[in-house]
Amino acid sequence: MTQVRKYDKVWKRWKTVTVEEEPKVHSGVEQQLELNLSKPRDATPEEWDEWQEKELNWWGEIQLPVVFIMALVQLGALGFMFTTFYIISVGLGK
C-alpha cells in the first residue's frame, strides 16, 4: 500500500489517500484450461446395464403418469378459466 496526497476539489484541501497496489498480472494472453467434453469415453456394457436399471427404467415407468397428471392440471385450469368468464358475464348482465 502506498500513501498519495491528492487535492479534494469539493473541500478544497489536500488529503492523504492510501492506494492499494494492483497485483502483477501475467503479461501474456491467458487461456482457459481445456475441458474435453465433446469426446467422452464409451460406456462398458456393465455400465450401460446398470444405468438402464437404475435411471432409465425409472423415468420410463413414471413418464406416463406424470404426463397424465399435467394434462389434468391444464384441463382443470382451462375449466376454471371458462367458469370464471361465465360468472363474470352473468355478473355484468351480458
Protein Blocks (a to p, Z undefined) as FASTA:
>chain_A
ZZdddddfklopaddddddddddddfbdcddddddfklccdddfklmmmmmmmmmmmmmm
mmmmmmmmmmmmmmmmmmmmmmmmmmmmmmnoZZ
